[in-house]
Amino acid sequence: MRFEGKVAVVTGAAGGIGEAYARALAAEGASVVVADLSERGQEVADDIKGLYVRTDVSDPESVQAMADAATERFGGIDHLVNNAAIFGTMKLDFLFTVDWDYYKKFMAVNMDGALLCARACHPSMQERGGGAIVNQSSTAAWQYSGFYGLAKVGVNGLTQQLAHELGSMNIRVNAIAPGPIDTEANRTVVPGNMSQKIVRDKMALKRMGTPEDLVGMCLFLLSSDAAWITGQIFNVDGGEVFRS
């Protein structure tokens, strides 16, 4: 029960990886805010006795309302997991041809959303003596992945910059970079034969990951076990990408 008495906000927690994070945090004692646009978030929140707040992470007012609701219901915020992203409905296109309005919306959710949530949540975290933020990156940051990869490069940079800006408040900021994860969203975007090729040609461990493969790292980084770790990006990817 590492998180007993703690309050955690998980964005994009109505399904997939975010739901796995939310359920794992609740199982270890946290009060969890399920922040998502999907109404299924209410079902997840009910199951874990948490709070569902309909949240658009690209909208500053929506994000602030979420942080206010979390503080009103649970008394404050200790942890933030920035998992929300446009992925399952992502339009595949090139950087030089993607519709500009779609590109701006995509980046507003997939990169700027993490910053907006950190801005809204950190005052409560500071008031409670500090906390931890985990951003969701991807191995796409080190491979050609168009504007999706670009957004994840931005998440990595944001992680490092926020770690310095928030360190004096005793707020740690790290990121997880998953490899291919077998979720409904991934199956929608990546054809099965392509996923099989990635596993065969690129993965040291010859299988797709699961949301549960990521949970251990997320909980570790949020916990006091990682008290002197900040500004780092951790690959949890089955050996897809080797970084020096």
Backbone as CSV, one residue per row, in Angstrom:
resi,resn,N_x,N_y,N_z,CA_x,CA_y,CA_z,C_x,C_y,C_z
1,MET,0.850,-1.206,0.000,0.000,0.000,0.000,0.883,1.252,0.000
2,ARG,1.726,1.361,-1.019,2.669,2.489,-1.084,1.996,3.845,-1.214
3,PHE,0.725,3.860,-1.661,0.080,5.138,-1.966,-1.122,5.417,-1.065
4,GLU,-1.156,4.760,0.078,-2.245,5.017,1.010,-2.196,6.473,1.476
5,GLY,-3.330,7.157,1.392,-3.395,8.560,1.766,-2.971,9.516,0.677
6,LYS,-2.581,8.992,-0.489,-2.143,9.823,-1.602,-3.272,9.980,-2.631
7,VAL,-3.195,11.053,-3.384,-4.172,11.339,-4.435,-3.437,11.387,-5.762
8,ALA,-3.916,10.609,-6.724,-3.266,10.539,-8.036,-4.251,10.884,-9.134
9,VAL,-3.838,11.748,-10.041,-4.590,12.071,-11.243,-3.992,11.281,-12.392
10,VAL,-4.832,10.547,-13.118,-4.375,9.816,-14.299,-5.214,10.270,-15.479
11,THR,-4.583,10.890,-16.456,-5.323,11.330,-17.639,-5.383,10.193,-18.651
12,GLY,-6.439,10.191,-19.453,-6.615,9.123,-20.419,-6.794,7.774,-19.751
13,ALA,-7.515,7.757,-18.620,-7.609,6.545,-17.799,-8.895,5.766,-18.020
14,ALA,-9.650,6.091,-19.053,-10.900,5.377,-19.312,-10.669,4.041,-20.007
15,GLY,-9.448,3.759,-20.415,-9.157,2.504,-21.091,-7.667,2.332,-21.285
16,GLY,-7.279,1.166,-21.784,-5.897,0.924,-22.176,-4.893,1.088,-21.052
17,ILE,-3.769,1.706,-21.384,-2.666,1.861,-20.444,-3.079,2.729,-19.256
18,GLY,-3.778,3.806,-19.518,-4.193,4.698,-18.437,-5.076,3.997,-17.428
19,GLU,-5.987,3.167,-17.909,-6.844,2.409,-16.999,-6.012,1.468,-16.133
20,ALA,-5.014,0.821,-16.721,-4.146,-0.070,-15.950,-3.411,0.707,-14.856
21,TYR,-2.933,1.896,-15.175,-2.274,2.730,-14.169,-3.249,3.084,-13.046
22,ALA,-4.441,3.521,-13.416,-5.421,3.954,-12.422,-5.794,2.809,-11.485
23,ARG,-6.041,1.635,-12.042,-6.429,0.492,-11.220,-5.286,0.064,-10.301
24,ALA,-4.064,0.103,-10.797,-2.917,-0.294,-9.978,-2.686,0.688,-8.833
25,LEU,-2.840,1.964,-9.098,-2.684,2.962,-8.037,-3.756,2.789,-6.966
26,ALA,-4.988,2.559,-7.391,-6.074,2.351,-6.430,-5.830,1.099,-5.596
27,ALA,-5.304,0.050,-6.234,-5.046,-1.201,-5.521,-3.993,-1.029,-4.440
28,GLU,-3.125,-0.013,-4.618,-2.094,0.252,-3.613,-2.465,1.429,-2.719
29,GLY,-3.757,1.759,-2.663,-4.239,2.683,-1.648,-4.514,4.101,-2.072
30,ALA,-4.193,4.467,-3.315,-4.384,5.854,-3.747,-5.847,6.152,-4.016
31,SER,-6.223,7.405,-3.779,-7.476,7.938,-4.291,-7.182,8.445,-5.694
32,VAL,-7.925,7.952,-6.687,-7.555,8.192,-8.083,-8.608,9.032,-8.792
33,VAL,-8.128,10.043,-9.505,-8.968,10.850,-10.382,-8.793,10.334,-11.797
34,VAL,-9.883,9.856,-12.384,-9.890,9.367,-13.761,-10.274,10.543,-14.656
35,ALA,-9.292,11.107,-15.343,-9.513,12.296,-16.177,-9.517,11.870,-17.639
36,ASP,-10.665,11.979,-18.290,-10.786,11.470,-19.653,-12.008,12.093,-20.299
37,LEU,-12.002,12.153,-21.624,-13.187,12.614,-22.355,-14.233,11.523,-22.484
38,SER,-13.806,10.272,-22.455,-14.736,9.160,-22.628,-15.565,8.944,-21.371
39,GLU,-16.870,8.759,-21.565,-17.754,8.519,-20.433,-17.459,7.175,-19.768
40,ARG,-16.707,6.300,-20.432,-16.332,5.048,-19.778,-15.481,5.299,-18.545
41,GLY,-14.913,6.485,-18.466,-14.153,6.833,-17.279,-14.974,6.728,-16.002
42,GLN,-16.276,6.963,-16.114,-17.142,6.850,-14.936,-17.178,5.409,-14.442
43,GLU,-17.229,4.459,-15.377,-17.235,3.040,-15.001,-15.948,2.659,-14.288
44,VAL,-14.823,3.127,-14.822,-13.533,2.832,-14.184,-13.490,3.440,-12.789
45,ALA,-13.908,4.703,-12.683,-13.896,5.384,-11.384,-14.786,4.671,-10.374
46,ASP,-15.952,4.231,-10.813,-16.857,3.516,-9.911,-16.214,2.225,-9.409
47,ASP,-15.528,1.514,-10.306,-14.901,0.246,-9.933,-13.818,0.428,-8.878
48,ILE,-13.080,1.536,-8.965,-11.941,1.735,-8.056,-12.255,2.746,-6.955
49,LYS,-13.518,3.133,-6.871,-13.960,4.108,-5.861,-13.183,5.415,-5.984
50,GLY,-13.007,5.838,-7.220,-12.318,7.086,-7.502,-13.282,8.149,-7.970
51,LEU,-12.756,9.146,-8.659,-13.542,10.270,-9.163,-13.313,10.407,-10.653
52,TYR,-14.395,10.399,-11.423,-14.290,10.660,-12.858,-14.555,12.133,-13.121
53,VAL,-13.654,12.764,-13.870,-13.849,14.149,-14.296,-13.654,14.198,-15.804
54,ARG,-14.689,14.591,-16.513,-14.572,14.715,-17.962,-13.580,15.838,-18.270
55,THR,-12.495,15.491,-18.951,-11.385,16.422,-19.099,-10.843,16.408,-20.515
56,ASP,-10.706,17.601,-21.082,-10.005,17.796,-22.348,-8.652,18.398,-22.013
57,VAL,-7.580,17.608,-22.112,-6.274,18.079,-21.656,-5.707,19.192,-22.520
58,SER,-6.310,19.439,-23.678,-5.841,20.539,-24.528,-6.506,21.860,-24.179
59,ASP,-7.453,21.851,-23.246,-8.236,23.034,-22.882,-7.847,23.478,-21.471
60,PRO,-7.196,24.643,-21.325,-6.749,25.078,-19.993,-7.867,25.149,-18.965
61,GLU,-9.049,25.594,-19.361,-10.152,25.705,-18.407,-10.624,24.326,-17.960
62,SER,-10.689,23.380,-18.881,-11.092,22.020,-18.542,-10.085,21.374,-17.594
63,VAL,-8.813,21.585,-17.855,-7.766,21.014,-17.014,-7.808,21.624,-15.611
64,GLN,-7.993,22.934,-15.532,-8.054,23.574,-14.214,-9.270,23.105,-13.434
65,ALA,-10.389,22.924,-14.126,-11.593,22.417,-13.465,-11.353,21.017,-12.914
66,MET,-10.611,20.210,-13.652,-10.275,18.863,-13.177,-9.442,18.922,-11.910
67,ALA,-8.402,19.775,-11.910,-7.547,19.895,-10.731,-8.342,20.416,-9.531
68,ASP,-9.236,21.360,-9.778,-10.070,21.893,-8.693,-10.993,20.815,-8.136
69,ALA,-11.556,19.990,-9.027,-12.451,18.915,-8.585,-11.693,17.890,-7.755
70,ALA,-10.466,17.580,-8.164,-9.657,16.626,-7.410,-9.366,17.145,-6.009
71,THR,-9.029,18.433,-5.925,-8.718,19.030,-4.629,-9.958,19.105,-3.745
72,GLU,-11.086,19.446,-4.353,-12.324,19.540,-3.583,-12.747,18.179,-3.038
73,ARG,-12.610,17.137,-3.855,-13.069,15.805,-3.445,-12.098,15.140,-2.473
74,PHE,-10.802,15.222,-2.759,-9.827,14.452,-1.999,-8.877,15.291,-1.142
75,GLY,-8.961,16.610,-1.231,-8.139,17.464,-0.391,-6.824,17.906,-0.985
76,GLY,-6.500,17.424,-2.160,-5.251,17.826,-2.787,-4.820,16.813,-3.833
77,ILE,-3.613,17.023,-4.371,-3.044,16.149,-5.401,-1.592,15.864,-5.044
78,ASP,-1.213,14.591,-5.121,0.172,14.190,-4.860,0.891,13.708,-6.119
79,HIS,0.142,13.070,-7.016,0.755,12.454,-8.186,-0.062,12.758,-9.435
80,LEU,0.653,12.858,-10.549,0.026,13.112,-11.848,0.651,12.180,-12.876
81,VAL,-0.198,11.466,-13.599,0.259,10.634,-14.711,-0.346,11.202,-15.986
82,ASN,0.498,11.769,-16.836,0.054,12.383,-18.093,0.051,11.331,-19.195
83,ASN,-1.070,10.634,-19.313,-1.175,9.534,-20.264,-2.064,9.864,-21.464
84,ALA,-2.930,10.869,-21.348,-3.901,11.164,-22.410,-3.197,11.499,-23.722
85,ALA,-3.748,10.970,-24.821,-3.170,11.218,-26.140,-4.179,10.874,-27.217
86,ILE,-4.047,11.539,-28.346,-4.739,11.093,-29.555,-3.864,10.011,-30.169
87,PHE,-4.329,8.788,-30.158,-3.565,7.700,-30.769,-4.478,6.737,-31.507
88,GLY,-5.484,6.213,-30.809,-6.362,5.234,-31.427,-7.107,5.754,-32.637
89,THR,-7.313,7.083,-32.686,-7.994,7.702,-33.832,-7.033,8.540,-34.683
90,MET,-5.749,8.327,-34.499,-4.743,9.149,-35.173,-4.809,8.996,-36.694
91,LYS,-4.771,10.122,-37.393,-4.703,10.122,-38.849,-3.240,10.004,-39.261
92,LEU,-2.937,9.027,-40.093,-1.566,8.843,-40.541,-1.286,9.754,-41.729
93,ASP,-0.271,10.586,-41.601,0.074,11.525,-42.667,1.502,11.985,-42.448
94,PHE,2.041,12.714,-43.429,3.399,13.230,-43.338,3.399,14.611,-42.698
95,LEU,4.538,14.970,-42.133,4.657,16.287,-41.506,4.415,17.410,-42.498
96,PHE,4.798,17.231,-43.737,4.673,18.321,-44.699,3.344,18.326,-45.444
97,THR,2.455,17.354,-45.123,1.144,17.363,-45.777,-0.022,17.302,-44.799
98,VAL,0.221,16.981,-43.527,-0.871,16.858,-42.562,-1.638,18.182,-42.454
99,ASP,-2.955,18.087,-42.384,-3.781,19.286,-42.221,-3.310,20.070,-41.001
100,TRP,-3.116,21.372,-41.194,-2.485,22.183,-40.145,-3.331,22.265,-38.881
101,ASP,-4.636,22.394,-39.023,-5.500,22.457,-37.842,-5.471,21.141,-37.079
102,TYR,-5.441,20.020,-37.814,-5.356,18.725,-37.140,-4.014,18.590,-36.427
103,TYR,-2.944,19.011,-37.077,-1.624,18.951,-36.459,-1.599,19.741,-35.151
104,LYS,-2.158,20.946,-35.162,-2.150,21.779,-33.953,-2.972,21.135,-32.845
105,LYS,-4.118,20.544,-33.175,-4.925,19.852,-32.169,-4.184,18.641,-31.629
106,PHE,-3.544,17.901,-32.523,-2.795,16.716,-32.116,-1.696,17.083,-31.120
107,MET,-0.925,18.104,-31.439,0.159,18.510,-30.548,-0.381,19.107,-29.253
108,ALA,-1.535,19.775,-29.329,-2.137,20.350,-28.131,-2.515,19.272,-27.128
109,VAL,-2.955,18.124,-27.630,-3.314,17.013,-26.747,-2.077,16.222,-26.351
110,ASN,-1.290,15.791,-27.326,-0.219,14.825,-27.086,1.017,15.416,-26.437
111,MET,1.232,16.704,-26.551,2.395,17.314,-25.910,1.988,18.410,-24.933
112,ASP,1.256,19.405,-25.411,0.912,20.538,-24.546,0.010,20.121,-23.390
113,GLY,-0.788,19.059,-23.574,-1.676,18.605,-22.508,-0.918,18.252,-21.240
114,ALA,0.256,17.647,-21.395,1.053,17.296,-20.217,1.496,18.546,-19.465
115,LEU,1.854,19.585,-20.210,2.255,20.834,-19.567,1.073,21.497,-18.870
116,LEU,-0.074,21.533,-19.536,-1.253,22.143,-18.917,-1.626,21.432,-17.622
117,CYS,-1.580,20.107,-17.626,-1.932,19.363,-16.415,-0.920,19.607,-15.306
118,ALA,0.362,19.675,-15.652,1.383,19.971,-14.648,1.185,21.369,-14.063
119,ARG,0.855,22.324,-14.912,0.621,23.689,-14.430,-0.561,23.752,-13.472
120,ALA,-1.602,22.973,-13.780,-2.805,23.012,-12.949,-2.637,22.248,-11.648
121,CYS,-1.880,21.163,-11.674,-1.787,20.279,-10.507,-0.644,20.623,-9.552
122,HIS,0.406,21.256,-10.051,1.586,21.400,-9.202,1.378,22.291,-7.976
123,PRO,0.495,23.319,-8.004,0.338,24.095,-6.769,-0.149,23.250,-5.595
124,SER,-1.081,22.351,-5.846,-1.559,21.471,-4.781,-0.469,20.514,-4.341
125,MET,0.313,20.007,-5.295,1.411,19.104,-4.960,2.442,19.809,-4.083
126,GLN,2.746,21.042,-4.427,3.702,21.812,-3.632,3.158,22.066,-2.234
127,GLU,1.892,22.403,-2.143,1.259,22.676,-0.847,1.312,21.454,0.061
128,ARG,1.263,20.249,-0.538,1.285,19.016,0.242,2.704,18.483,0.464
129,GLY,3.708,19.300,0.113,5.089,18.941,0.412,5.849,18.300,-0.723
130,GLY,5.230,18.243,-1.896,5.898,17.660,-3.063,5.110,16.501,-3.624
131,GLY,5.651,15.899,-4.664,4.960,14.796,-5.314,5.748,14.312,-6.510
132,ALA,5.060,13.647,-7.427,5.739,13.096,-8.596,4.814,13.110,-9.797
133,ILE,5.425,13.353,-10.944,4.721,13.358,-12.230,5.382,12.320,-13.131
134,VAL,4.559,11.537,-13.809,5.055,10.613,-14.835,4.390,10.963,-16.157
135,ASN,5.193,11.278,-17.151,4.693,11.565,-18.495,4.810,10.312,-19.357
136,GLN,3.890,10.187,-20.306,3.920,9.028,-21.207,4.601,9.436,-22.509
137,SER,5.797,8.902,-22.704,6.534,9.101,-23.946,6.311,7.875,-24.831
138,SER,7.272,7.548,-25.665,7.172,6.388,-26.553,8.523,6.175,-27.219
139,THR,8.789,4.934,-27.607,9.988,4.682,-28.409,9.896,5.377,-29.764
140,ALA,8.712,5.861,-30.125,8.565,6.635,-31.363,9.449,7.872,-31.359
141,ALA,9.849,8.337,-30.174,10.705,9.515,-30.082,12.072,9.295,-30.713
142,TRP,12.499,8.033,-30.856,13.825,7.726,-31.414,13.738,7.042,-32.759
143,GLN,12.561,7.054,-33.372,12.366,6.408,-34.670,11.506,7.317,-35.541
144,TYR,11.492,7.044,-36.835,10.604,7.824,-37.691,9.150,7.462,-37.377
145,SER,8.413,8.444,-36.916,6.992,8.235,-36.610,6.178,9.484,-36.898
146,GLY,6.680,10.343,-37.784,5.926,11.530,-38.172,5.647,12.447,-37.001
147,PHE,4.462,13.060,-37.021,4.152,14.025,-35.967,3.900,13.345,-34.624
148,TYR,3.572,12.050,-34.622,3.454,11.323,-33.359,4.811,11.254,-32.664
149,GLY,5.842,10.879,-33.424,7.183,10.842,-32.864,7.656,12.215,-32.417
150,LEU,7.314,13.231,-33.195,7.690,14.596,-32.838,7.070,14.995,-31.511
151,ALA,5.809,14.641,-31.303,5.145,14.960,-30.041,5.858,14.285,-28.875
152,LYS,6.322,13.044,-29.077,6.984,12.329,-27.990,8.383,12.879,-27.725
153,VAL,9.057,13.369,-28.759,10.313,14.100,-28.528,10.038,15.306,-27.641
154,GLY,8.922,15.990,-27.918,8.539,17.133,-27.093,8.249,16.734,-25.658
155,VAL,7.595,15.598,-25.461,7.310,15.113,-24.107,8.610,14.845,-23.354
156,ASN,9.593,14.277,-24.043,10.881,14.030,-23.388,11.536,15.337,-22.949
157,GLY,11.539,16.324,-23.841,12.108,17.619,-23.481,11.339,18.287,-22.365
158,LEU,10.030,18.202,-22.417,9.191,18.776,-21.367,9.503,18.133,-20.016
159,THR,9.696,16.820,-20.027,10.026,16.098,-18.794,11.294,16.648,-18.165
160,GLN,12.316,16.859,-18.983,13.591,17.343,-18.458,13.497,18.786,-17.972
161,GLN,12.773,19.624,-18.713,12.655,21.027,-18.309,11.828,21.172,-17.033
162,LEU,10.693,20.460,-16.961,9.851,20.551,-15.769,10.559,20.005,-14.541
163,ALA,11.403,18.984,-14.731,12.135,18.436,-13.591,12.958,19.515,-12.914
164,HIS,13.554,20.412,-13.704,14.350,21.502,-13.128,13.467,22.599,-12.541
165,GLU,12.385,22.919,-13.211,11.532,23.998,-12.718,10.790,23.607,-11.441
166,LEU,10.474,22.321,-11.292,9.676,21.878,-10.149,10.506,21.207,-9.057
167,GLY,11.787,20.977,-9.320,12.626,20.277,-8.351,12.703,20.966,-7.005
168,SER,12.766,22.293,-6.995,12.854,23.027,-5.732,11.570,22.928,-4.917
169,MET,10.482,22.477,-5.553,9.213,22.257,-4.851,9.079,20.803,-4.390
170,ASN,10.158,20.035,-4.556,10.154,18.604,-4.214,9.165,17.829,-5.079
171,ILE,9.033,18.252,-6.325,8.191,17.539,-7.294,9.115,16.936,-8.342
172,ARG,9.071,15.630,-8.458,9.907,14.916,-9.415,9.117,14.683,-10.707
173,VAL,9.828,14.704,-11.844,9.181,14.524,-13.146,9.999,13.544,-13.981
174,ASN,9.395,12.433,-14.349,10.042,11.437,-15.192,9.080,10.997,-16.291
175,ALA,9.572,10.190,-17.206,8.730,9.707,-18.304,8.995,8.235,-18.565
176,ILE,7.961,7.562,-19.040,8.057,6.179,-19.494,7.905,6.178,-21.010
177,ALA,8.800,5.466,-21.686,8.737,5.339,-23.141,8.434,3.893,-23.494
178,PRO,7.161,3.551,-23.671,6.819,2.172,-24.016,7.185,1.847,-25.457
179,GLY,7.424,0.561,-25.687,7.467,0.047,-27.039,6.062,-0.328,-27.470
180,PRO,5.913,-1.175,-28.475,4.582,-1.552,-28.964,3.786,-2.275,-27.875
181,ILE,2.613,-1.752,-27.555,1.768,-2.316,-26.509,0.474,-2.825,-27.144
182,ASP,0.094,-4.008,-26.761,-1.101,-4.634,-27.329,-2.352,-4.052,-26.670
183,THR,-2.837,-2.961,-27.228,-4.067,-2.339,-26.778,-5.018,-2.211,-27.967
184,GLU,-6.261,-1.931,-27.676,-7.226,-1.727,-28.751,-6.804,-0.581,-29.655
185,ALA,-6.272,0.487,-29.040,-5.832,1.634,-29.826,-4.703,1.249,-30.776
186,ASN,-3.737,0.493,-30.290,-2.616,0.089,-31.134,-3.089,-0.812,-32.273
187,ARG,-4.020,-1.728,-31.973,-4.532,-2.614,-33.014,-5.295,-1.839,-34.079
188,THR,-5.880,-0.706,-33.705,-6.611,0.127,-34.654,-5.660,0.859,-35.599
189,VAL,-4.538,1.335,-35.061,-3.614,2.177,-35.826,-2.589,1.355,-36.606
190,VAL,-2.076,0.296,-35.982,-0.985,-0.472,-36.578,-1.530,-1.809,-37.087
191,PRO,-1.446,-2.056,-38.393,-1.918,-3.347,-38.925,-1.203,-4.522,-38.276
192,GLY,-1.925,-5.647,-38.145,-1.369,-6.804,-37.469,-0.077,-7.309,-38.073
193,ASN,0.017,-7.297,-39.413,1.241,-7.796,-40.045,2.429,-6.883,-39.748
194,MET,2.155,-5.578,-39.577,3.233,-4.643,-39.245,3.689,-4.867,-37.804
195,SER,2.737,-5.094,-36.902,3.097,-5.374,-35.513,3.955,-6.629,-35.428
196,GLN,3.581,-7.652,-36.175,4.345,-8.899,-36.172,5.763,-8.672,-36.696
197,LYS,5.888,-7.829,-37.713,7.211,-7.528,-38.277,8.076,-6.780,-37.262
198,ILE,7.469,-5.836,-36.534,8.218,-5.101,-35.512,8.734,-6.060,-34.447
199,VAL,7.860,-6.951,-33.988,8.259,-7.922,-32.962,9.386,-8.803,-33.489
200,ARG,9.256,-9.274,-34.714,10.241,-10.187,-35.288,11.589,-9.512,-35.532
201,ASP,11.563,-8.292,-36.053,12.794,-7.658,-36.519,13.447,-6.727,-35.500
202,LYS,12.656,-6.156,-34.576,13.195,-5.101,-33.721,13.239,-5.443,-32.243
203,MET,12.422,-6.377,-31.810,12.286,-6.610,-30.385,13.291,-7.644,-29.899
204,ALA,13.970,-7.337,-28.782,14.829,-8.343,-28.162,13.985,-9.428,-27.510
205,LEU,12.887,-9.023,-26.871,11.914,-9.971,-26.320,10.805,-10.102,-27.344
206,LYS,10.602,-11.278,-27.857,9.779,-11.471,-29.054,8.275,-11.535,-28.745
207,ARG,7.765,-10.457,-28.185,6.328,-10.334,-27.980,5.960,-8.871,-27.835
208,MET,4.708,-8.574,-28.085,4.184,-7.241,-27.801,4.104,-7.055,-26.290
209,GLY,4.211,-5.811,-25.857,4.009,-5.519,-24.455,2.526,-5.462,-24.114
210,THR,2.246,-5.435,-22.832,0.878,-5.261,-22.341,0.858,-4.055,-21.405
211,PRO,-0.308,-3.467,-21.158,-0.364,-2.371,-20.185,0.238,-2.757,-18.838
212,GLU,0.054,-4.006,-18.428,0.583,-4.452,-17.138,2.106,-4.436,-17.115
213,ASP,2.751,-4.556,-18.285,4.207,-4.477,-18.337,4.721,-3.087,-17.961
214,LEU,3.879,-2.091,-18.069,4.286,-0.715,-17.782,3.987,-0.294,-16.350
215,VAL,3.081,-1.007,-15.707,2.582,-0.577,-14.401,3.696,-0.503,-13.360
216,GLY,4.568,-1.500,-13.337,5.615,-1.522,-12.323,6.501,-0.287,-12.371
217,MET,6.891,0.124,-13.574,7.736,1.309,-13.703,6.989,2.565,-13.277
218,CYS,5.722,2.667,-13.661,4.943,3.847,-13.290,4.838,3.969,-11.773
219,LEU,4.485,2.886,-11.101,4.338,2.931,-9.646,5.679,3.203,-8.969
220,PHE,6.736,2.620,-9.489,8.066,2.878,-8.931,8.414,4.359,-9.008
221,LEU,8.221,4.956,-10.184,8.602,6.355,-10.368,7.760,7.302,-9.523
222,LEU,6.528,6.935,-9.252,5.678,7.771,-8.402,5.998,7.585,-6.920
223,SER,6.584,6.462,-6.560,6.766,6.113,-5.159,8.023,6.738,-4.563
224,SER,8.122,6.636,-3.247,9.302,7.144,-2.547,10.551,6.328,-2.852
225,ASP,10.388,5.136,-3.430,11.554,4.345,-3.847,12.385,5.080,-4.895
226,ALA,11.753,6.013,-5.615,12.440,6.777,-6.662,12.706,8.216,-6.208
227,ALA,12.944,8.391,-4.927,13.025,9.729,-4.342,14.135,10.596,-4.919
228,TRP,15.169,9.984,-5.504,16.278,10.791,-6.057,16.386,10.607,-7.563
229,ILE,15.263,10.344,-8.189,15.234,10.171,-9.641,14.300,11.213,-10.232
230,THR,14.835,12.040,-11.121,13.992,13.025,-11.811,14.646,13.425,-13.124
231,GLY,13.814,13.853,-14.067,14.305,14.307,-15.360,14.740,13.182,-16.283
232,GLN,14.285,11.958,-16.027,14.750,10.806,-16.782,13.624,10.214,-17.637
233,ILE,14.011,9.619,-18.758,13.073,8.906,-19.628,13.481,7.438,-19.620
234,PHE,12.550,6.582,-19.204,12.827,5.158,-19.046,12.125,4.356,-20.133
235,ASN,12.915,3.648,-20.939,12.322,2.748,-21.934,11.793,1.491,-21.247
236,VAL,10.543,1.165,-21.526,9.966,-0.119,-21.118,9.419,-0.697,-22.416
237,ASP,10.265,-1.400,-23.141,9.985,-1.629,-24.565,10.395,-2.998,-25.091
238,GLY,10.696,-3.934,-24.202,11.083,-5.254,-24.672,12.367,-5.260,-25.482
239,GLY,13.195,-4.211,-25.303,14.460,-4.150,-26.047,14.318,-3.685,-27.471
240,GLU,13.275,-2.897,-27.744,13.095,-2.403,-29.119,14.139,-1.371,-29.500
241,VAL,14.466,-0.477,-28.567,15.380,0.628,-28.835,16.519,0.590,-27.811
242,PHE,17.753,0.645,-28.297,18.907,0.743,-27.411,19.433,2.166,-27.470
243,ARG,19.549,2.804,-26.293,20.037,4.181,-26.231,21.322,4.222,-25.440
244,SER,22.295,4.999,-25.938,23.554,5.155,-25.197,23.486,6.398,-24.340
